Amino acid sequence: MRTVIVSGASSGIGLATAERFAEAGDLVVNLDLVPPAPAAARTVQWKKVDVADWAAVRSAVAETAAEHGGPDVVVANAGISVRHGVLELTEADARRVVDVNLLGVLGLWRYAAERMMANGGGVLLATASVNGARGYPFYADYNATKAGIVALCQTFALELSPVVRAACVSPGAVLTPMQQAEYSEEMLEEVNRAIPAGRHADPTEIAEAFFFLASDRAAFLTGQELVVDGGETAGATTAILGTGGRSQRGSQGS
């Protein structure tokens, strides 16, 4: 049984990922500001943590190691987004997005990696995004943080190999509560039309990618970005959504 930490696992991709590991018999700890649904609480241990608070993250990793050993696998998934045009950006919003999405990954990986190196092994995973590979309107700060995660992945792999592996999953459009909060039904359908697969991914499909990357079958895979986007970025077109740049907030569960 592995000890697995998943941040932002109270909803969306994080919840599906935590449940996938728990179903396989792993001990899973969820670091999130909000509690998960009651059903998930039966199989996943929740610790109330703001991933932007490095002291809290360090304590949570230490508590998990003391209680359960490890960690053997860490999935840094917590993320937020604020849909707005570049001329609407505020310093407070941008800093919060960077603190959670990028520095939240860096802090969790940093403290987990320290223990993994001492323990002789481990796997560091994170949720990036296809948004980090090209321009997507109304998400400048979010896009930049996701590009940064890919760079972190490569750097950690170079520094910590062969003891610790690092990889990230870059989803395309996923039907999560965060996506549904920011997009109208018409916008969701517009996205679907731009995806060769013709639909959004289900969060469980992204969870399967994480589960594979954490397995021995991926033992030779490190420093890499696994894109799971239904073919969205295979061609030259992308979804250019909306014109008003309306602002709405997401949650920590990517």
DACORUR-V89090 format. One record per pair of residues at least 6 apart in sequence whose C-alpha atoms are under 6 Angstrom apart, sorted by the first residue. I is the first residue (numbers start at 1). GAP is how many residues later the second one is. D is the distance in whole Angstrom. If there is no record, write none. Layout:
i->I gap->GAP d->D
i->I gap->GAP d->D
This chain:
i->1 gap->25 d->5
i->2 gap->24 d->5
i->2 gap->70 d->6
i->3 gap->24 d->5
i->3 gap->67 d->6
i->3 gap->68 d->5
i->3 gap->69 d->5
i->4 gap->24 d->5
i->4 gap->67 d->6
i->4 gap->68 d->6
i->4 gap->69 d->5
i->4 gap->70 d->6
i->5 gap->23 d->6
i->5 gap->24 d->5
i->5 gap->69 d->5
i->6 gap->24 d->5
i->6 gap->68 d->6
i->6 gap->69 d->5
i->7 gap->23 d->6
i->7 gap->24 d->4
i->7 gap->25 d->6
i->7 gap->69 d->5
i->7 gap->70 d->5
i->7 gap->71 d->5
i->8 gap->6 d->5
i->8 gap->23 d->6
i->8 gap->24 d->5
i->8 gap->69 d->6
i->8 gap->70 d->4
i->8 gap->244 d->5
i->8 gap->245 d->4
i->9 gap->6 d->4
i->9 gap->21 d->5
i->10 gap->25 d->6
i->10 gap->26 d->4
i->11 gap->242 d->5
i->12 gap->164 d->5
i->12 gap->241 d->6
i->12 gap->242 d->6
i->13 gap->190 d->5
i->13 gap->241 d->6
i->14 gap->239 d->6
i->16 gap->187 d->6
i->16 gap->188 d->5
i->16 gap->191 d->6
i->17 gap->190 d->4
i->28 gap->16 d->5
i->29 gap->15 d->6
i->29 gap->16 d->5
i->29 gap->17 d->6
i->30 gap->15 d->6
i->30 gap->16 d->5
i->31 gap->16 d->5
i->31 gap->17 d->6
i->31 gap->18 d->5
i->32 gap->16 d->5
i->32 gap->17 d->5
i->33 gap->15 d->5
i->33 gap->16 d->5
i->33 gap->17 d->6
i->51 gap->6 d->6
i->51 gap->53 d->5
i->52 gap->47 d->5
i->52 gap->48 d->5
i->52 gap->52 d->5
i->54 gap->53 d->6
i->58 gap->53 d->6
i->72 gap->50 d->5
i->73 gap->49 d->6
i->73 gap->50 d->5
i->74 gap->50 d->5
i->74 gap->51 d->6
i->75 gap->50 d->5
i->75 gap->51 d->5
i->76 gap->29 d->5
i->76 gap->50 d->4
i->77 gap->49 d->6
i->77 gap->50 d->5
i->78 gap->174 d->5
i->78 gap->175 d->5
i->78 gap->176 d->6
i->79 gap->21 d->6
i->79 gap->22 d->5
i->79 gap->173 d->5
i->79 gap->174 d->6
i->79 gap->175 d->5
i->80 gap->170 d->5
i->80 gap->171 d->5
i->80 gap->172 d->5
i->81 gap->61 d->6
i->81 gap->168 d->6
i->81 gap->169 d->5
i->82 gap->166 d->5
i->82 gap->167 d->5
i->83 gap->55 d->5
i->83 gap->56 d->6
i->83 gap->164 d->5
i->83 gap->165 d->5
i->84 gap->54 d->5
i->84 gap->161 d->5
i->84 gap->162 d->6
i->84 gap->163 d->5
i->85 gap->53 d->4
i->85 gap->160 d->5
i->94 gap->47 d->6
i->101 gap->44 d->6
i->102 gap->43 d->5
i->116 gap->6 d->5
i->121 gap->42 d->5
i->121 gap->43 d->5
i->122 gap->42 d->5
i->123 gap->41 d->6
i->123 gap->42 d->5
i->123 gap->43 d->6
i->124 gap->42 d->5
i->125 gap->41 d->6
i->125 gap->42 d->5
i->125 gap->43 d->5
i->126 gap->42 d->5
i->127 gap->41 d->6
i->127 gap->42 d->5
i->128 gap->18 d->5
i->128 gap->21 d->6
i->128 gap->41 d->6
i->128 gap->42 d->5
i->129 gap->17 d->6
i->129 gap->41 d->4
i->129 gap->42 d->5
i->130 gap->40 d->5
i->130 gap->42 d->6
i->131 gap->12 d->5
i->132 gap->11 d->5
i->132 gap->14 d->5
i->132 gap->15 d->4
i->138 gap->107 d->6
i->153 gap->13 d->6
i->153 gap->14 d->6
i->153 gap->70 d->5
i->154 gap->69 d->4
i->157 gap->8 d->6
i->157 gap->9 d->5
i->157 gap->65 d->6
i->157 gap->66 d->5
i->165 gap->57 d->5
i->166 gap->56 d->5
i->166 gap->57 d->5
i->167 gap->55 d->6
i->167 gap->56 d->5
i->167 gap->57 d->5
i->167 gap->58 d->6
i->168 gap->57 d->5
i->169 gap->56 d->6
i->169 gap->57 d->5
i->169 gap->58 d->6
i->170 gap->56 d->6
i->170 gap->57 d->5
i->171 gap->56 d->6
i->171 gap->57 d->5
i->171 gap->58 d->5
i->172 gap->57 d->4
i->173 gap->27 d->5
i->174 gap->26 d->5
i->174 gap->27 d->5
i->174 gap->28 d->6
i->175 gap->25 d->6
i->175 gap->27 d->6
i->178 gap->72 d->5
i->191 gap->48 d->6
i->192 gap->6 d->5
i->192 gap->7 d->5
i->194 gap->45 d->6
i->195 gap->37 d->5
i->196 gap->35 d->5
i->197 gap->33 d->5
